[in-house]
Amino acid sequence: MERKRVEVDDGDLSVLIARRPSAPRLIFGHANGFNAGTYRLFLSELADQFEIIAPDLRGHGLSQVPVEPGNLRDWQVFGRDLALACHDSSTRPTLFVGHSMGSVCGLLAAAWHGLRVDRFALIEPIFMPSWFYAIPHIPGGAWAYRYNPMSTAARKRRSLWGSRSEAIAHYKEKPLFERWQPGVLEDYLDTGVIEHDESASLACAPEWEAAIFASHGHNPWSALRELHAPVSILKSVRRGSTVYPVWRLRRHGLDPDLTQASHLAPMEDPIGCADWVRAQAADLLRA
């Protein structure tokens, strides 16, 4: 895989690319707080059949775009960035694969920002009841979400160390990463921690990660209604899944497949997730 920089409205996105000009395109959207490089093992399982385009979303990884946590209200800006970074004038079949937040950003990009997608394969997308997306539009609602548990936890996250090795040692002690496949944590920290002269810091600042967790003025259900491309969903059976409520997805004709991995399935089971993606894209691969 190689990197290139793509200009967006107010800066540059760093985009991870595995070139395969005659193959279908696979556009990938990563989860909040991570970066495209985190998914190297997962994406490498698919690179023999797809051309892969995986941007570091603004405020993440190696992308260089100014961010203003206090002004973020929804995820539309990430949808616009995906559409700009992944624009292609060819007619090659295009699969969008997303994880968590990245899944929703792909839906927004296709529904309202002109990203052409022929099929979606979404791993643990964030689908909540309609009231969840209505609250930010009532007086005081957006402020209230600033203190949701995910946002509060992100705001408290440590972000500065004396060196990269100190940061790696810090993360290896955390139970969250015990189920990750060997090498995935190192891939995350490769571009998730930025080295300075005498220190190292998180590429995704805790204030930005917290602002994303608190900003739900978008509505993925509305985006779904705008789309005509088939959508497949992989849902964790474990507590903490963000695919809810399933009954409403079924009303949209979507019956999620299940994984025994957690919400962080691509990190825990990259080969199993890649096999699932390949199965969803069988029609594109035959084209």
C-alpha positions as CSV (number, residue, x, y, z in Angstrom):
1,M,0.0,0.0,0.0
2,E,1.1,3.6,-0.7
3,R,0.0,7.0,0.5
4,K,-1.1,10.1,-1.4
5,R,-2.4,13.4,-0.3
6,V,-5.8,14.6,-1.5
7,E,-6.9,18.3,-1.2
8,V,-10.2,18.9,0.4
9,D,-11.9,22.2,1.2
10,D,-9.5,23.4,3.9
11,G,-6.6,21.0,4.0
12,D,-5.2,17.7,2.8
13,L,-6.3,14.2,3.6
14,S,-3.8,11.3,3.7
15,V,-5.2,8.4,1.7
16,L,-3.9,4.8,1.9
17,I,-4.1,3.2,-1.6
18,A,-3.5,-0.3,-2.9
19,R,-3.6,0.2,-6.7
20,R,-5.2,-2.4,-9.0
21,P,-6.5,-0.4,-12.0
22,S,-8.6,-3.2,-13.6
23,A,-10.3,-4.3,-10.3
24,P,-13.4,-3.1,-8.6
25,R,-12.8,-0.2,-6.2
26,L,-13.2,-0.6,-2.4
27,I,-13.5,2.6,-0.5
28,F,-13.0,2.2,3.3
29,G,-14.2,4.4,6.1
30,H,-12.6,3.9,9.6
31,A,-14.0,4.3,13.1
32,N,-13.7,7.3,15.3
33,G,-10.3,7.7,17.0
34,F,-8.5,5.3,14.7
35,N,-7.1,5.7,11.2
36,A,-6.9,3.8,7.9
37,G,-3.6,2.2,8.8
38,T,-5.2,0.4,11.8
39,Y,-7.0,-1.9,9.3
40,R,-3.9,-2.9,7.3
41,L,-4.3,-6.6,8.1
42,F,-8.0,-6.5,7.2
43,L,-7.6,-4.5,4.0
44,S,-4.6,-6.6,2.9
45,E,-6.9,-9.6,2.8
46,L,-8.9,-7.8,0.2
47,A,-6.2,-6.1,-1.9
48,D,-5.8,-9.1,-4.3
49,Q,-9.3,-8.5,-5.6
50,F,-10.0,-4.8,-5.1
51,E,-8.3,-1.5,-5.6
52,I,-8.4,0.0,-2.1
53,I,-8.9,3.6,-1.2
54,A,-8.8,4.3,2.5
55,P,-8.6,7.9,3.7
56,D,-7.6,9.1,7.2
57,L,-10.6,11.1,8.0
58,R,-10.0,14.7,9.1
59,G,-8.5,15.0,12.6
60,H,-7.2,11.4,12.3
61,G,-3.9,9.7,11.3
62,L,-1.7,11.7,8.9
63,S,-4.5,13.9,7.5
64,Q,-3.7,17.6,7.8
65,V,-7.0,19.5,8.1
66,P,-7.8,22.1,10.8
67,V,-10.5,20.9,13.2
68,E,-12.7,22.9,15.5
69,P,-14.3,20.5,18.1
70,G,-16.6,23.2,19.4
71,N,-18.2,23.7,16.0
72,L,-18.9,20.1,15.1
73,R,-22.6,19.3,15.0
74,D,-22.9,16.3,12.7
75,W,-20.8,14.0,10.5
76,Q,-21.7,15.5,7.1
77,V,-18.2,17.0,6.8
78,F,-16.7,13.5,6.8
79,G,-19.2,12.5,4.1
80,R,-18.1,15.5,2.0
81,D,-14.4,14.6,2.6
82,L,-15.0,11.0,1.5
83,A,-16.8,12.1,-1.7
84,L,-13.9,14.5,-2.6
85,A,-11.1,12.1,-1.7
86,C,-12.6,9.1,-3.5
87,H,-14.1,10.8,-6.6
88,D,-13.6,8.7,-9.7
89,S,-14.8,9.3,-13.2
90,S,-14.5,5.7,-14.3
91,T,-17.4,3.2,-14.3
92,R,-15.7,0.5,-12.3
93,P,-17.9,-1.2,-9.7
94,T,-17.5,0.5,-6.4
95,L,-17.9,-1.2,-2.9
96,F,-18.0,1.0,0.2
97,V,-16.8,-0.8,3.3
98,G,-17.1,1.0,6.7
99,H,-16.6,0.3,10.3
100,S,-18.6,2.0,13.0
101,M,-18.6,5.8,12.4
102,G,-17.0,5.2,8.9
103,S,-20.0,3.2,7.9
104,V,-22.4,6.1,8.5
105,C,-20.0,8.6,6.8
106,G,-20.1,6.5,3.7
107,L,-23.9,6.5,3.7
108,L,-23.9,10.3,4.1
109,A,-21.3,10.6,1.3
110,A,-23.4,8.6,-1.1
111,A,-26.8,10.0,-0.1
112,W,-26.0,13.7,-0.2
113,H,-22.4,14.4,-1.4
114,G,-22.2,12.6,-4.7
115,L,-20.1,9.5,-3.9
116,R,-21.0,6.8,-6.4
117,V,-21.3,3.4,-4.6
118,D,-22.7,0.2,-6.1
119,R,-22.9,-1.8,-2.8
120,F,-22.3,-1.2,0.9
121,A,-20.8,-3.7,3.4
122,L,-20.9,-2.1,6.8
123,I,-19.3,-3.6,9.9
124,E,-21.0,-2.5,13.2
125,P,-22.4,0.7,11.8
126,I,-24.0,3.1,14.3
127,F,-27.7,2.9,14.0
128,M,-29.7,4.2,16.9
129,P,-33.5,4.9,17.4
130,S,-34.8,7.9,15.6
131,W,-35.2,9.9,18.8
132,F,-31.4,9.7,19.2
133,Y,-30.9,11.8,16.1
134,A,-33.8,14.2,16.9
135,I,-32.4,15.3,20.3
136,P,-29.6,17.5,18.8
137,H,-32.2,19.5,17.0
138,I,-34.2,20.6,20.1
139,P,-33.0,23.4,22.4
140,G,-30.2,22.2,24.6
141,G,-30.0,18.8,22.9
142,A,-26.6,19.2,21.3
143,W,-25.2,20.4,24.6
144,A,-26.6,17.4,26.5
145,Y,-24.8,15.0,24.1
146,R,-21.5,16.5,25.1
147,Y,-21.7,14.5,28.3
148,N,-22.7,11.1,26.8
149,P,-20.4,8.3,28.2
150,M,-18.4,7.8,25.0
151,S,-17.7,11.5,24.7
152,T,-16.8,11.9,28.4
153,A,-14.4,8.9,28.2
154,A,-12.7,10.2,25.1
155,R,-12.2,13.6,26.6
156,K,-10.3,12.0,29.5
157,R,-8.0,10.0,27.3
158,R,-4.3,10.5,27.7
159,S,-2.7,12.1,24.6
160,L,0.9,12.9,25.4
161,W,3.9,10.8,26.2
162,G,7.7,11.3,26.3
163,S,8.2,9.0,23.3
164,R,6.5,6.6,20.9
165,S,7.8,3.6,22.8
166,E,6.2,5.0,26.0
167,A,2.9,5.3,24.1
168,I,3.1,1.8,22.8
169,A,3.9,0.4,26.3
170,H,0.9,2.4,27.7
171,Y,-1.5,0.9,25.2
172,K,-0.3,-2.7,25.5
173,E,-1.3,-2.6,29.1
174,K,-5.0,-1.9,28.3
175,P,-7.5,-4.8,28.3
176,L,-9.3,-3.3,25.3
177,F,-6.6,-4.5,23.0
178,E,-6.2,-8.1,24.4
179,R,-8.4,-9.6,21.7
180,W,-6.8,-7.7,18.8
181,Q,-4.8,-9.8,16.3
182,P,-1.0,-9.5,16.6
183,G,0.3,-6.5,14.8
184,V,-3.0,-4.5,14.7
185,L,-2.2,-2.3,17.7
186,E,1.2,-1.5,16.2
187,D,-0.5,-0.6,12.9
188,Y,-2.9,1.7,14.7
189,L,-0.1,3.5,16.6
190,D,2.2,3.8,13.5
191,T,0.1,6.7,12.3
192,G,-2.1,7.1,15.4
193,V,0.8,8.6,17.4
194,I,2.8,11.5,16.1
195,E,6.4,11.9,17.2
196,H,7.7,15.4,18.0
197,D,11.3,16.5,19.0
198,E,10.9,15.4,22.7
199,S,7.4,13.9,22.9
200,A,4.7,11.9,21.1
201,S,1.0,12.7,20.9
202,L,-2.2,11.1,19.7
203,A,-2.9,12.1,16.0
204,C,-6.7,12.2,16.9
205,A,-6.9,14.7,19.8
206,P,-9.2,13.6,22.6
207,E,-11.2,16.8,22.2
208,W,-11.9,15.9,18.6
209,E,-12.8,12.3,19.3
210,A,-15.1,13.5,22.0
211,A,-16.8,16.0,19.7
212,I,-17.5,13.3,17.2
213,F,-19.1,11.1,19.8
214,A,-21.2,14.0,20.8
215,S,-22.3,15.2,17.3
216,H,-25.4,13.4,16.0
217,G,-27.2,16.0,14.0
218,H,-27.1,13.7,10.9
219,N,-29.5,10.9,10.4
220,P,-28.4,7.5,8.9
221,W,-32.0,6.4,8.6
222,S,-32.7,9.3,6.2
223,A,-29.5,8.5,4.3
224,L,-30.7,4.9,3.9
225,R,-33.9,6.1,2.3
226,E,-32.0,8.1,-0.3
227,L,-29.9,5.1,-1.5
228,H,-30.7,2.5,-4.1
229,A,-27.5,0.4,-3.7
230,P,-27.7,-2.8,-1.7
231,V,-26.6,-2.6,1.9
232,S,-25.2,-5.5,4.0
233,I,-24.5,-5.2,7.8
234,L,-22.3,-7.3,10.1
235,K,-23.5,-7.0,13.7
236,S,-21.7,-8.1,16.9
237,V,-23.6,-10.5,19.2
238,R,-21.8,-9.0,22.1
239,R,-22.9,-6.2,24.5
240,G,-21.8,-2.9,23.1
241,S,-23.0,-3.4,19.6
242,T,-24.0,-0.2,17.9
243,V,-26.5,-1.8,15.5
244,Y,-29.9,-1.0,17.1
245,P,-32.8,-1.4,16.7
246,V,-32.6,-4.5,14.5
247,W,-36.4,-4.6,13.9
248,R,-36.2,-1.2,12.2
249,L,-33.3,-2.4,9.9
250,R,-35.5,-5.3,8.9
251,R,-38.3,-2.9,8.0
252,H,-35.7,-1.4,5.6
253,G,-35.1,-4.9,4.2
254,L,-31.8,-5.3,6.1
255,D,-31.3,-8.5,8.1
256,P,-27.8,-8.2,9.7
257,D,-25.3,-11.0,9.6
258,L,-23.7,-11.8,13.0
259,T,-20.1,-12.0,14.3
260,Q,-18.9,-13.4,17.6
261,A,-16.3,-10.6,17.7
262,S,-17.0,-7.3,19.5
263,H,-17.7,-3.9,18.0
264,L,-14.0,-3.8,17.1
265,A,-14.4,-6.9,14.9
266,P,-12.0,-5.8,12.1
267,M,-9.2,-5.6,14.7
268,E,-10.1,-8.9,16.4
269,D,-11.0,-11.0,13.4
270,P,-9.6,-9.3,10.3
271,I,-9.7,-12.5,8.2
272,G,-13.3,-13.3,9.1
273,C,-14.4,-9.8,8.4
274,A,-12.6,-9.8,5.0
275,D,-14.3,-13.1,4.1
276,W,-17.6,-11.6,5.0
277,V,-16.9,-8.5,2.8
278,R,-15.8,-10.7,-0.1
279,A,-19.1,-12.6,0.1
280,Q,-21.2,-9.5,0.0
281,A,-19.3,-8.3,-3.0
282,A,-19.5,-11.5,-5.0
283,D,-21.7,-9.9,-7.7
284,L,-19.2,-7.0,-8.2
285,L,-16.3,-9.4,-8.4
286,R,-18.0,-11.4,-11.2
287,A,-18.8,-8.2,-13.2
